[in-house]
Amino acid sequence: MTTHAPVPLWIGTYPHAGIGTPAGLGEGVWRVDLDPATGRLLDGRLVVRTPAPTFLAADPGGRVLLGVDESAAGTVTAWDVTADGGLAPRATVGSGGAHPCHLLRTPQALYVANYSDGALGVLPLAADGGFAPEVLAAGGAVQRFEHAGSGPVADRQGGPHAHFAALTPDGRHLLVADLGTDELRRYARAADGSLADAGVAATLPPGTGPRHLAFSADGTLLHVAGELDATLHVLAWDAATATGTARAVLPAAPGHDGGAPAHVLRDGDRLLMGVRGVDVLTTWPLGPDGTPGTPAVAPLPGRTPRHHEVVAGWTVVALQEEHLLVVLDPAGAEVGRLDLPSPACIVPVTAV
């Protein structure tokens, strides 16, 4: 059998005791090796201790890793990746809001979704992958977009909660999934990465709690994870107006009651969604136009699938409350695992 070099993964983590507990008590960024031939996890090491690095974004050249501190203070750190696979801190700046929970990196800028106050932060990037001089001079985001509104789920939707940012397929707009207001916020995007508020691209049914989203391969459909109503919302996407309209609502975990969808990811001609509470991975085959077919629901070997990523054909799942990384084959069978405290985010290392 042909041998292949291991694929390194960056793993971001929550504080050991979970969401809402004190940060900075030993959690950090891990580096884990995946065997691409078998799916086994070969090795894992804590590379740097840093408070609540619950979401990460990698520089495509492998030079810089960016990570949040998901706390009320709200910061983002840039680390230089060293020759031995370590991380050397370069700068820590403000995220533009409280409890940053998602990063979207483009060549021009880093976009930060801040959960608690719903703010979107814009941090321009330098050519070397680090923060641009204006970010360093300001000590953080150079643009900050607030939002207003609420939803009917009193304990989760008392105000805006930005949870995820994504570019539209044509790159002309940035969308923010706002769990608190049941909206996909829309921002017009300039060539330099700066943004201008452009209203709302889609309004979902009250109590949906949109969390993460993924476009179909041809960009005509938008798949949205409804965290609060345990559904997958399928929207028709009109690129000319940058607007989504309702097309279908599907249960997130057929055969199970409730649950809380976390991450949704399109991998080629299939759509994968982790559902917490019922702790399954739901996989929909996608038709030529991106329409979901009959899903397969695979039980997971632990609690709280927070995030997942497809790497070399294997699906790596972060089971936060099980303190476990698990690897599944395309049929949903387990092929590898590694004990790791409170994993929250998986990012393949693009270069070593």
C-alpha distance (Angstrom), angle and dihedral (degrees) to the residues before:
residue distance angle dihedral
M1 . . .
T2 3.78 . .
T3 3.78 112.6 .
H4 3.77 121.7 -134.5
A5 3.76 130.4 -163.5
P6 3.81 114.8 -104.6
V7 3.79 116.4 -96.8
P8 3.83 110.6 -127.3
L9 3.80 118.8 -139.9
W10 3.79 130.1 -162.1
I11 3.81 111.7 -139.1
G12 3.80 122.1 -162.3
T13 3.79 118.5 -158.5
Y14 3.77 144.3 -158.7
P15 3.80 122.6 -127.3
H16 3.80 107.0 -75.8
A17 3.79 95.5 -105.9
G18 3.79 93.2 49.4
I19 3.78 141.1 -114.1
G20 3.79 115.6 -7.5
T21 3.80 95.9 18.0
P22 3.81 123.3 116.4
A23 3.79 114.6 -69.0
G24 3.77 126.9 -141.6
L25 3.81 98.5 47.3
G26 3.79 97.2 121.5
E27 3.79 106.8 -55.1
G28 3.77 119.5 127.3
V29 3.79 148.9 133.1
W30 3.80 118.2 -44.7
R31 3.79 131.1 -161.6
V32 3.81 116.2 -146.0
D33 3.82 130.3 -178.5
L34 3.82 121.2 -135.6
D35 3.82 121.2 -161.2
P36 3.83 102.3 -135.3
A37 3.80 92.4 -158.2
T38 3.81 97.6 55.4
G39 3.80 106.7 13.9
R40 3.79 91.4 -122.4
L41 3.79 119.6 145.6
L42 3.78 105.1 -127.6
D43 3.75 106.5 -176.6
G44 3.77 143.1 -3.2
R45 3.79 133.4 -168.3
L46 3.77 136.3 174.4
V47 3.81 103.1 -116.5
V48 3.79 101.1 -177.9
R49 3.79 135.0 3.7
T50 3.79 110.3 -133.6
P51 3.82 134.0 149.7
A52 3.82 118.0 -86.5
P53 3.84 101.2 -29.9
T54 3.80 91.1 -179.4
F55 3.79 96.4 155.1
L56 3.81 130.9 33.0
A57 3.80 137.6 -174.4
A58 3.80 124.9 -163.0
D59 3.77 130.0 -145.3
P60 3.84 107.4 -119.7
G61 3.79 89.7 -128.3
G62 3.78 91.3 56.3
R63 3.79 92.3 -121.3
V64 3.80 101.9 111.7
L65 3.79 136.3 30.4
L66 3.80 120.7 -160.9
G67 3.79 123.4 -158.4
V68 3.79 139.4 173.4
D69 3.76 131.1 -127.6
E70 3.80 98.7 -141.2
S71 3.79 96.4 -150.7
A72 3.79 136.0 112.4
A73 3.81 90.6 -92.6
G74 3.81 90.2 58.6
T75 3.79 115.3 -150.6
V76 3.80 140.0 166.3
T77 3.81 123.5 -149.4
A78 3.80 128.3 -156.6
W79 3.80 116.2 -151.3
D80 3.79 126.5 -169.6
V81 3.80 111.4 -131.8
T82 3.79 108.1 -126.7
A83 3.80 126.9 -143.2
D84 3.81 91.6 -102.7
G85 3.82 92.9 52.6
G86 3.77 95.4 -97.7
L87 3.79 130.0 129.4
A88 3.79 125.4 -118.2
P89 3.82 115.6 -168.2
R90 3.79 114.4 -118.5
A91 3.83 104.9 172.1
T92 3.80 142.3 -19.9
V93 3.81 118.8 -151.4
G94 3.79 139.4 168.3
S95 3.81 117.9 -78.6
G96 3.80 95.3 -145.1
G97 3.80 94.8 -108.2
A98 3.79 148.4 18.6
H99 3.81 126.4 -59.0
P100 3.83 100.6 1.6
C101 3.81 107.0 -149.2
H102 3.82 106.6 171.3
L103 3.80 138.5 35.4
L104 3.78 128.2 -161.2
R105 3.78 113.4 -169.5
T106 3.80 123.1 -161.0
P107 3.83 127.0 168.7
Q108 3.80 89.8 -100.4
A109 3.80 104.3 39.7
L110 3.77 149.7 -2.2
Y111 3.82 115.0 -121.7
V112 3.80 116.4 -155.2
A113 3.80 124.9 -160.8
N114 3.81 109.0 -152.9
Y115 3.77 111.0 -159.1
S116 3.79 107.9 -162.8
D117 3.81 99.7 51.3
G118 3.80 96.6 22.4
A119 3.81 93.8 -125.3
L120 3.79 123.8 151.1
G121 3.80 115.0 -143.8
V122 3.81 124.7 -157.4
L123 3.81 117.5 -156.2
P124 3.84 115.6 179.9
L125 3.81 115.2 -139.5
A126 3.80 130.7 -138.9
A127 3.80 123.6 -126.3
D128 3.81 90.6 -100.3
G129 3.82 92.1 59.2
G130 3.79 97.4 -103.5
F131 3.77 129.3 106.5
A132 3.80 117.3 -62.0
P133 3.83 118.2 -112.1
E134 3.80 92.0 -104.9
V135 3.81 90.4 57.9
L136 3.79 91.7 50.5
A137 3.80 90.9 46.9
A138 3.82 92.1 49.9
G139 3.80 93.4 41.4
G140 3.78 91.1 -127.5
A141 3.79 146.8 -5.8
V142 3.80 115.0 12.6
Q143 3.80 91.9 -160.2
R144 3.79 125.5 38.8
F145 3.79 124.4 -176.1
E146 3.78 119.0 -164.1
H147 3.79 125.6 -166.8
A148 3.80 137.9 -162.5
G149 3.78 135.6 -146.8
S150 3.79 142.4 76.5
G151 3.79 142.5 -140.2
P152 3.80 139.1 -133.9
V153 3.83 98.0 -96.4
A154 3.77 96.8 90.6
D155 3.81 99.6 -161.7
R156 3.83 94.6 46.5
Q157 3.79 107.1 26.9
G158 3.78 106.2 47.6
G159 3.80 90.1 122.6
P160 3.81 142.2 -12.2
H161 3.81 117.2 -46.3
A162 3.80 114.6 -173.9
H163 3.80 106.5 -154.5
F164 3.81 109.3 164.4
A165 3.79 140.3 11.9
A166 3.80 126.8 -154.2
L167 3.78 137.8 169.3
T168 3.78 119.5 -121.9
P169 3.82 112.8 -115.4
D170 3.80 92.2 -101.3
G171 3.81 91.6 48.6
R172 3.82 92.5 -128.8
H173 3.80 94.8 114.6
L174 3.76 140.9 31.7
L175 3.80 119.4 -142.2
V176 3.79 126.0 -153.7
A177 3.79 120.8 -160.7
D178 3.81 105.0 -139.1
L179 3.79 109.6 -161.0
G180 3.80 92.7 -173.6
T181 3.80 99.4 53.6
D182 3.84 101.3 31.9
E183 3.80 90.5 -122.3
L184 3.77 141.6 121.0
R185 3.79 102.5 -136.3
R186 3.81 117.1 -147.7
Y187 3.81 130.4 -146.0
A188 3.81 127.0 -177.2
R189 3.80 110.5 -127.9
A190 3.80 125.6 -144.3
A191 3.80 125.7 -151.6
D192 3.81 91.0 -100.4
G193 3.83 91.5 54.7
S194 3.79 96.2 -106.0
L195 3.80 117.3 136.6
A196 3.79 140.4 -140.7
D197 3.79 123.9 -161.3
A198 3.82 108.7 -104.6
G199 3.80 101.4 175.7
V200 3.80 126.9 -115.8
A201 3.80 124.7 -25.3
A202 3.82 96.0 -167.0
T203 3.78 139.4 -1.0
L204 3.79 115.5 -148.4
P205 3.83 126.9 -155.8
P206 3.82 114.1 -73.6
G207 3.78 111.5 -85.3
T208 3.82 96.0 22.5
G209 3.80 95.2 121.1
P210 3.83 98.3 -156.7
R211 3.79 108.0 -143.9
H212 3.84 114.3 164.1
L213 3.81 132.8 1.1
A214 3.80 143.1 -163.8
F215 3.81 133.3 -166.7
S216 3.79 125.1 -133.7
A217 3.80 116.8 -108.2
D218 3.81 92.7 -100.5
G219 3.81 93.4 43.6
T220 3.81 95.6 -121.5
L221 3.81 97.2 109.6
L222 3.78 132.1 49.9
H223 3.81 120.9 -156.7
V224 3.82 115.5 -156.2
A225 3.81 127.1 -170.6
G226 3.80 110.6 -135.3
E227 3.79 104.1 -152.1
L228 3.79 96.7 -176.3
D229 3.81 100.7 40.8
A230 3.84 95.8 38.5
T231 3.79 94.8 -125.3
L232 3.78 146.0 119.2
H233 3.79 111.0 -125.2
V234 3.80 115.6 -154.8
L235 3.81 114.4 -157.4
A236 3.78 129.4 -173.1
W237 3.80 107.0 -126.1
D238 3.79 121.3 -144.1
A239 3.79 107.9 -162.6
A240 3.80 94.7 -167.9
T241 3.81 92.9 61.8
A242 3.84 97.2 23.3
T243 3.79 88.8 -128.0
G244 3.80 133.9 137.1
T245 3.81 124.7 -150.4
A246 3.80 127.4 -168.0
R247 3.78 116.6 -93.8
A248 3.83 106.9 157.7
V249 3.80 142.8 -10.1
L250 3.80 117.3 -148.9
P251 3.83 131.5 -175.9
A252 3.78 111.4 -102.0
A253 3.79 94.3 -138.9
P254 3.82 112.5 19.4
G255 3.79 111.1 -150.0
H256 3.80 92.6 27.8
D257 3.79 130.5 89.0
G258 3.78 118.6 -128.1
G259 3.77 122.9 -24.7
A260 3.79 131.3 155.7
P261 3.82 117.5 -107.1
A262 3.79 113.5 -138.2
H263 3.80 118.8 175.2
V264 3.82 126.3 11.7
L265 3.80 119.6 -164.8
R266 3.79 133.5 179.0
D267 3.79 114.1 -142.4
G268 3.79 109.2 -177.2
D269 3.80 108.0 -66.4
R270 3.79 97.0 -4.3
L271 3.80 137.6 69.5
L272 3.81 121.3 -143.9
M273 3.81 125.8 -161.9
G274 3.80 128.7 179.1
V275 3.81 113.6 -146.4
R276 3.80 118.5 -159.6
G277 3.80 121.9 -152.5
V278 3.80 92.5 34.8
D279 3.84 88.2 41.2
V280 3.77 102.2 -143.7
L281 3.79 138.6 132.1
T282 3.80 112.3 -129.6
T283 3.79 117.2 -158.1
W284 3.80 122.5 -168.0
P285 3.81 121.1 -167.5
L286 3.79 108.8 -133.8
G287 3.77 124.4 -137.3
P288 3.82 122.9 -135.5
D289 3.81 89.8 -85.3
G290 3.82 93.2 45.5
T291 3.81 96.1 -101.6
P292 3.84 111.1 150.8
G293 3.80 116.7 -117.3
T294 3.81 130.1 -162.7
P295 3.82 108.0 -37.3
A296 3.78 131.0 -134.0
V297 3.80 114.7 -138.7
A298 3.80 115.0 -154.3
P299 3.82 120.5 -169.4
L300 3.79 113.3 -129.0
P301 3.83 124.1 -135.7
G302 3.79 94.5 -119.8
R303 3.76 149.4 9.6
T304 3.78 134.7 -59.8
P305 3.81 112.8 11.2
R306 3.80 96.7 -151.0
H307 3.81 100.5 171.6
H308 3.79 140.3 -7.2
E309 3.78 138.8 -167.8
V310 3.80 134.0 -170.8
V311 3.80 110.3 -127.7
A312 3.81 123.1 178.6
G313 3.81 88.4 -19.1
W314 3.81 94.6 -52.3
T315 3.81 123.5 109.6
V316 3.80 112.6 -130.6
V317 3.82 113.5 -161.6
A318 3.81 127.2 -166.0
L319 3.82 107.8 -143.0
Q320 3.77 99.1 -165.4
E321 3.80 103.3 -171.7
E322 3.80 92.8 36.9
H323 3.83 88.8 55.5
L324 3.79 88.2 -133.6
L325 3.79 142.5 123.4
V326 3.79 111.7 -150.9
V327 3.80 130.6 -173.0
L328 3.82 122.1 -148.8
D329 3.79 131.2 -166.9
P330 3.83 119.7 -130.6
A331 3.82 89.8 -87.5
G332 3.81 92.0 55.5
A333 3.81 97.1 -105.8
E334 3.80 118.6 139.9
V335 3.81 115.6 -110.6
G336 3.81 102.2 163.2
R337 3.78 144.5 12.2
L338 3.78 142.0 179.7
D339 3.79 130.1 -168.8
L340 3.81 109.0 -123.4
P341 3.82 129.3 158.3
S342 3.84 115.6 -101.9
P343 3.83 100.2 -30.2
A344 3.81 111.9 -159.6
C345 3.81 109.7 164.2
I346 3.82 137.4 27.2
V347 3.82 122.2 -156.6
P348 3.82 122.2 171.9
V349 3.78 114.3 -130.3
T350 3.79 104.3 -115.9
A351 3.78 95.7 -162.1
V352 3.78 135.1 7.4
